[in-house]
Amino acid sequence: MTRRRPAPRPGLRWTLRRRLVVLVLGLLAVVSAGTTTVSTLALQDSLVAQLDEQLEASSERAVGAEKIPARPTGR
């Protein structure tokens, strides 16, 4: 007994080329999304660290300014 395959319905059969193209495009989309996510998170961490450093330096300058005696305004 040989088993016969059912005839493919028109329009539903994908060629190997079409399947490979869809697979490659899908993988490219997943890799791009992952790269975008990692880059965004790394940039955000870097910018937050930079802002923290700037705020810390600014606050140190402000505290240092309180210790400097005020100059007389009149001559």
Buried (B, 14 or more C-beta within 10 A) or exposed (E): EEEEEEEEEEEEEEEEEEEEEEEEEEEEEEEEEEEEEEEEEEEEEEEEEEEEEEEEEEEEEEEEEEEEEEEEEEE
